[in-house]
């Protein structure tokens, strides 16, 4: 099977743009924009561009300090490792940024099969722009492409997420799991969990993994 995770708010309780905003004194503005997007009040591409624009001029050194603060939730690495040991393909599909995802995975001593994420261009400092496959692109399309590439029927995919930009992949996946989902997201979920151990238990109940 193919198991696709959102990152910010799901695999991680960090919000990368807020961590970056902390380094630049714009975290409150970032959080307000993020909350509106996650509750489906504004579209995700608009929110992402607005947040990236607030970061124009942030030095790369300060950005690196923020990436170093991105961390996986307790138990997330065990979920990833258990799924991969069971032979499943594990992907991260995030509107967040590949630098932060890869840094967090490396610090946790785990890895996934693929990361589909965005980037913040920089030349000594952030430009205020954002680029990547999940600015305008949606997670359902990304999930379908990955499934095709891996030879996995979409019916044999699992999506795990929490916010409005996760809705497209939750709606097309064979199994949709909400991780403490926002109110607008919960109706699209087949199951809801509030911790990584609970998610691993759910995967065991669904027959995806075996627990000792």
Backbone torsions as a table, in degrees:
resi	resn	phi	psi	omega
1	UNK	NA	162.1	174.8
2	UNK	-109.7	122.7	179.9
3	UNK	-115.0	117.6	-176.6
4	UNK	-110.8	128.5	-179.9
5	UNK	-112.3	138.4	159.1
6	UNK	-68.4	164.0	179.8
7	UNK	-109.1	-74.3	-179.0
8	UNK	-60.5	124.0	179.8
9	UNK	87.9	-7.6	-179.4
10	UNK	-124.6	-85.3	176.3
11	UNK	-63.4	-29.1	179.8
12	UNK	-125.2	146.0	172.4
13	UNK	-94.3	7.6	173.7
14	UNK	-80.4	156.0	168.4
15	UNK	-122.1	107.5	-169.2
16	UNK	-58.3	-42.0	-178.4
17	UNK	-66.6	-31.9	177.4
18	UNK	-68.8	-41.3	177.4
19	UNK	-61.3	-42.0	176.1
20	UNK	-65.3	-41.0	179.0
21	UNK	-62.6	-33.6	176.4
22	UNK	-58.8	-35.1	-178.7
23	UNK	-74.7	-10.7	-173.3
24	UNK	-127.3	3.6	177.3
25	UNK	75.1	22.4	-178.8
26	UNK	-123.5	22.0	-174.6
27	UNK	-63.0	-38.5	-178.3
28	UNK	-64.2	-42.5	177.2
29	UNK	-63.4	-39.4	177.5
30	UNK	-59.7	-47.9	-175.0
31	UNK	-64.8	-38.4	178.1
32	UNK	-61.4	-45.4	179.1
33	UNK	-64.3	-43.6	-179.8
34	UNK	-60.7	-46.0	-178.8
35	UNK	-61.1	-40.6	179.9
36	UNK	-64.5	-38.9	179.8
37	UNK	-69.9	-43.8	-176.3
38	UNK	-67.0	-25.2	176.8
39	UNK	-93.9	10.6	174.8
40	UNK	65.6	32.4	177.7
41	UNK	-88.8	-28.5	172.8
42	UNK	-135.6	156.2	-177.3
43	UNK	-73.2	153.9	-170.8
44	UNK	-65.5	-40.9	-178.9
45	UNK	-59.7	-42.5	178.3
46	UNK	-63.2	-44.5	-178.6
47	UNK	-64.3	-38.8	-178.2
48	UNK	-66.9	-42.9	178.9
49	UNK	-65.4	-38.7	178.4
50	UNK	-63.6	-41.6	179.7
51	UNK	-68.7	-41.9	179.1
52	UNK	-62.6	-38.7	-179.5
53	UNK	-61.8	-34.5	178.6
54	UNK	-65.2	-19.7	-176.0
55	UNK	-94.2	1.4	-179.7
56	UNK	-57.1	125.7	179.3
57	UNK	98.6	-9.4	177.3
58	UNK	-66.9	129.4	-176.7
59	UNK	-69.0	152.8	178.2
60	UNK	-62.7	-33.0	177.3
61	UNK	-63.4	-42.6	178.1
62	UNK	-67.0	-37.7	177.3
63	UNK	-62.6	-40.8	178.3
64	UNK	-61.3	-39.5	176.3
65	UNK	-59.1	-40.5	177.9
66	UNK	-66.4	-44.8	178.9
67	UNK	-57.9	-34.8	-178.8
68	UNK	-68.1	-14.1	179.4
69	UNK	-94.0	-9.5	179.8
70	UNK	-73.3	129.1	-175.7
71	UNK	-140.5	149.9	173.7
72	UNK	-73.9	154.0	172.7
73	UNK	-65.6	156.8	173.3
74	UNK	-58.2	128.0	177.6
75	UNK	90.1	-9.2	-177.2
76	UNK	-66.3	-40.5	-179.2
77	UNK	-65.1	-34.1	177.6
78	UNK	-65.9	-40.2	177.3
79	UNK	-60.6	-48.5	-179.6
80	UNK	-60.7	-49.7	-176.1
81	UNK	-64.1	-38.2	-179.4
82	UNK	-67.4	-42.1	177.5
83	UNK	-62.1	-45.9	-177.8
84	UNK	-68.8	-35.9	177.2
85	UNK	-64.6	-27.7	178.0
86	UNK	-82.5	0.2	175.5
87	UNK	94.6	7.6	179.9
88	UNK	-86.4	150.6	172.7
89	UNK	-85.1	129.1	-178.8
90	UNK	-115.0	127.6	-179.2
91	UNK	-126.6	151.0	169.6
92	UNK	-111.0	122.3	176.3
93	UNK	-116.8	108.7	-173.4
94	UNK	-140.8	141.4	169.9
95	UNK	-76.2	-6.8	173.5
96	UNK	-74.3	-157.2	-164.1
97	UNK	-120.9	134.3	-172.5
98	UNK	-61.3	-32.2	179.6
99	UNK	-60.4	-45.6	-179.8
100	UNK	-69.1	-40.5	178.3
101	UNK	-60.7	-50.2	-176.6
102	UNK	-65.0	-36.6	178.0
103	UNK	-64.9	-43.3	-179.2
104	UNK	-66.7	-42.9	178.2
105	UNK	-61.1	-44.2	-178.7
106	UNK	-63.1	-43.2	-179.9
107	UNK	-64.9	-31.9	179.9
108	UNK	-81.9	-6.2	178.8
109	UNK	72.1	30.5	179.9
110	UNK	-131.7	173.5	178.5
111	UNK	-151.6	159.0	175.6
112	UNK	-119.5	171.6	-177.9
113	UNK	-77.9	-31.7	179.4
114	UNK	-157.7	147.4	175.3
115	UNK	-122.6	123.0	173.2
116	UNK	-111.3	111.4	-172.0
117	UNK	-151.1	173.7	-180.0
118	UNK	-99.6	177.1	-177.8
119	UNK	-137.7	150.8	174.6
120	UNK	-110.2	104.0	-179.1
121	UNK	-59.2	145.0	-179.6
122	UNK	-148.2	151.0	173.1
123	UNK	-143.4	74.5	-172.3
124	UNK	87.1	-33.3	174.7
125	UNK	-149.8	160.1	-178.6
126	UNK	-66.6	141.7	-176.0
127	UNK	-85.1	-13.7	-174.2
128	UNK	89.3	-0.8	177.3
129	UNK	-97.1	166.2	173.4
130	UNK	-141.0	141.6	-179.8
131	UNK	-142.4	158.6	177.7
132	UNK	140.7	175.0	-172.6
133	UNK	-72.5	-17.6	-176.0
134	UNK	-117.0	34.5	167.3
135	UNK	-86.1	-64.6	174.7
136	UNK	-92.2	-31.2	-179.7
137	UNK	-67.2	154.4	-177.5
138	UNK	-113.3	159.3	-172.9
139	UNK	-72.6	-22.3	176.0
140	UNK	-67.4	-42.3	177.5
141	UNK	-63.9	-41.9	178.9
142	UNK	-62.6	-41.3	179.3
143	UNK	-65.0	-43.6	179.9
144	UNK	-63.8	-41.3	178.5
145	UNK	-62.4	-45.0	179.5
146	UNK	-62.9	-42.2	179.3
147	UNK	-61.2	-44.1	178.0
148	UNK	-62.0	-45.7	-179.4
149	UNK	-60.5	-34.6	-176.9
150	UNK	-93.0	-2.2	-179.1
151	UNK	69.4	33.3	-178.1
152	UNK	-110.6	126.6	174.2
153	UNK	-61.2	143.7	179.3
154	UNK	-58.1	-29.9	177.9
155	UNK	-64.2	-19.0	179.4
156	UNK	-103.2	29.3	175.9
157	UNK	-109.8	154.6	175.7
158	UNK	-125.0	135.5	174.9
159	UNK	-121.7	136.7	179.7
160	UNK	-127.7	122.0	-178.6
161	UNK	-161.1	-179.6	-175.5
162	UNK	-134.7	-24.8	-170.5
163	UNK	-114.0	177.3	-174.9
164	UNK	-61.0	-33.8	-179.5
165	UNK	-73.5	-7.4	173.6
166	UNK	-87.7	-14.8	-176.0
167	UNK	-54.2	-44.5	-178.6
168	UNK	-56.9	-44.2	-178.9
169	UNK	-75.1	-32.2	177.4
170	UNK	-64.4	-34.9	-176.5
171	UNK	-75.1	-24.4	-178.3
172	UNK	-102.5	-18.3	-176.8
173	UNK	-68.1	153.6	176.4
174	UNK	-64.7	-34.5	176.8
175	UNK	-133.5	122.4	-179.2
176	UNK	-108.8	120.4	-178.5
177	UNK	-118.2	124.9	175.8
178	UNK	-93.3	128.8	174.9
179	UNK	-101.5	102.0	-172.4
180	UNK	42.9	58.3	-171.7
181	UNK	-68.5	151.3	173.5
182	UNK	-66.1	155.9	-176.7
183	UNK	-54.1	-35.8	-179.4
184	UNK	-72.9	-14.4	-174.3
185	UNK	-99.7	-32.8	-172.3
186	UNK	-54.8	-38.5	-179.8
187	UNK	-60.6	-21.3	-179.6
188	UNK	-86.5	-1.7	-173.0
189	UNK	-97.2	137.0	173.7
190	UNK	-77.8	-33.9	178.4
191	UNK	-141.0	155.2	178.8
192	UNK	-131.2	134.9	177.4
193	UNK	-131.7	164.3	-178.0
194	UNK	-127.7	7.1	177.7
195	UNK	-156.3	160.4	177.5
196	UNK	-67.7	-40.1	173.9
197	UNK	-58.9	-38.0	177.8
198	UNK	-66.5	-35.3	177.9
199	UNK	-66.5	-42.0	178.4
200	UNK	-64.1	-39.2	175.8
201	UNK	-61.5	-41.6	179.1
202	UNK	-62.1	-44.9	179.1
203	UNK	-62.1	-35.4	176.4
204	UNK	-66.8	-42.5	178.7
205	UNK	-63.4	-33.5	-179.3
206	UNK	-82.7	-3.6	177.1
207	UNK	82.4	12.8	179.7
208	UNK	-77.9	-33.4	-178.6
209	UNK	-136.2	163.8	176.4
210	UNK	-111.3	129.8	177.4
211	UNK	-100.6	137.7	178.9
212	UNK	-78.3	NA	NA
